[in-house]
Every structure is written in structure tokens, then in C-alpha cells.
Amino acid sequence: MIISMGAMTYLAGLAILDARDRELSVRVLLLGTLGAVTCALFYVLTGAARWEDLLFGTVPGLILLALAGMTKGAGVGDGVVLLQVNFFLLLDRVILAFGISLLVMGLFSGMILITKKGTKDTRLPYLPFLWLGCLGTFCIR
């Protein structure tokens, strides 16, 4: 529970930075990666998770990184944070959080288009939606 609360606090801070500045500090991402690897080692050593599950949970983050490289539309920082979240929250929660975040972001984008507050080229920060997805995951599971 302490790890989850720390991860949610870290993610909330990143969501605020992403919404405000539209970029993330490399130092903060490196610090988060160190924390994520530490959590992964803790989970594996205590038997709470297997390495195979941790590696499989990186798929959503790798997809986001691939999209960032191919389209320049999604940020690399978003993919790195999604990889980190996998190590904090584990496989079942990260996949559910990713799905919820995409659903909420899609609904929000649709509302923006319907109300004519934006265009098809309007860019939204992803991390606030990922935070909402993780919060929804904690409410469900």
C-alpha cells in the first residue's frame, strides 16, 4: 500500500508538470526509474511478482515509446512513465490503468471536438489521464 501511495504521489506530480509545462525533467524521470527498479526488485525478492509478469507489463509503455518514435505525436516521457508505473503497480493494474486512461482521454477528446473547443490537431498531456486511470484502478481493485 505504501508503494502504491508513493507511486500515485509521484504520478500526480508528473501529471501536474505535464499539464503545465508539456515536458518532463530528465532528472525526475531518472529518479522515478531508480524507484521503479527498486520496487521491481522488492516485488521479485519477496515473491509478490515474477520477472515474467514485470516484463510482460512493459508492453503498453513500449507501445507508447514506439508511437512516439514513429509519429512524434506522443511524448517519449509518457512512455517512460508508463514503463515505470508497471514496476510500481504490477501487471494487472498497469494494463487496466492504461485502458482506463485511453478511454477517459478519448471521451475528453470527443467532448473537446463536439464543443468546438479544439481541433483534430489539439494536443493533450497524457499523464493526467494516466493518473486518473491508476486512480480508477485502485477504486476497482
RACORPE-V204114 format. One record per backbone hydrogen bond with DSSP energy under -0.5 kcal/mol. NH is the residue of the N-H (numbers start at 1). CO is the residue of the C=O. E is the energy in kcal/mol with one decimal. If there is no record, write none. Layout:
# RACORPE-V204114
nh->NH co->CO e->E
nh->NH co->CO e->E
This chain:
# RACORPE-V204114
nh->5 co->1 e->-2.4
nh->6 co->2 e->-2.4
nh->7 co->3 e->-2.6
nh->8 co->4 e->-2.4
nh->9 co->5 e->-2.1
nh->10 co->6 e->-2.5
nh->11 co->7 e->-2.7
nh->12 co->8 e->-2.2
nh->13 co->9 e->-2.2
nh->14 co->10 e->-2.2
nh->15 co->11 e->-2.5
nh->16 co->12 e->-2.1
nh->17 co->13 e->-2.2
nh->18 co->14 e->-2.9
nh->19 co->15 e->-2.5
nh->20 co->16 e->-2.4
nh->21 co->17 e->-3.0
nh->22 co->17 e->-0.8
nh->22 co->18 e->-1.0
nh->23 co->17 e->-0.6
nh->29 co->25 e->-2.0
nh->30 co->26 e->-2.5
nh->31 co->27 e->-2.4
nh->32 co->28 e->-2.4
nh->33 co->29 e->-2.2
nh->34 co->30 e->-2.2
nh->35 co->31 e->-2.1
nh->36 co->32 e->-2.4
nh->37 co->33 e->-2.6
nh->38 co->34 e->-2.1
nh->39 co->35 e->-2.3
nh->40 co->36 e->-2.4
nh->41 co->37 e->-2.5
nh->42 co->38 e->-2.3
nh->43 co->39 e->-2.9
nh->44 co->40 e->-2.4
nh->45 co->41 e->-2.8
nh->46 co->42 e->-2.0
nh->47 co->43 e->-0.6
nh->47 co->44 e->-0.7
nh->48 co->43 e->-1.7
nh->49 co->43 e->-1.4
nh->54 co->50 e->-2.0
nh->55 co->51 e->-2.6
nh->56 co->52 e->-2.5
nh->57 co->53 e->-2.0
nh->58 co->55 e->-1.1
nh->59 co->56 e->-1.5
nh->62 co->58 e->-2.6
nh->63 co->59 e->-2.5
nh->64 co->60 e->-2.2
nh->65 co->61 e->-2.3
nh->66 co->62 e->-2.4
nh->67 co->63 e->-2.5
nh->68 co->64 e->-2.1
nh->69 co->65 e->-2.1
nh->70 co->66 e->-2.2
nh->71 co->67 e->-2.8
nh->72 co->67 e->-0.6
nh->72 co->68 e->-1.1
nh->73 co->67 e->-0.5
nh->79 co->75 e->-1.3
nh->80 co->76 e->-2.3
nh->81 co->77 e->-2.5
nh->82 co->78 e->-2.1
nh->83 co->79 e->-2.0
nh->84 co->80 e->-2.1
nh->85 co->81 e->-2.8
nh->86 co->82 e->-1.4
nh->87 co->83 e->-1.1
nh->87 co->84 e->-0.5
nh->88 co->84 e->-1.5
nh->89 co->85 e->-3.0
nh->90 co->86 e->-2.2
nh->94 co->90 e->-2.3
nh->95 co->91 e->-2.0
nh->96 co->92 e->-1.5
nh->97 co->93 e->-2.9
nh->98 co->94 e->-2.3
nh->99 co->95 e->-2.1
nh->100 co->96 e->-2.6
nh->101 co->97 e->-2.5
nh->102 co->98 e->-2.1
nh->103 co->99 e->-2.2
nh->104 co->100 e->-2.9
nh->105 co->101 e->-2.3
nh->106 co->102 e->-2.3
nh->107 co->103 e->-2.4
nh->108 co->104 e->-2.6
nh->109 co->105 e->-2.6
nh->110 co->106 e->-2.4
nh->111 co->107 e->-2.2
nh->112 co->108 e->-2.1
nh->113 co->109 e->-2.3
nh->114 co->110 e->-2.8
nh->115 co->111 e->-2.3
nh->116 co->113 e->-0.9
nh->117 co->112 e->-2.1
nh->118 co->112 e->-0.9
nh->122 co->119 e->-1.7
nh->129 co->126 e->-0.9
nh->130 co->126 e->-1.9
nh->131 co->127 e->-2.5
nh->132 co->128 e->-1.9
nh->133 co->129 e->-2.3
nh->134 co->130 e->-2.5
nh->135 co->131 e->-2.5
nh->136 co->132 e->-2.8
nh->137 co->133 e->-2.0
nh->138 co->134 e->-2.0
nh->139 co->135 e->-1.7
nh->140 co->136 e->-2.0
nh->141 co->137 e->-3.0
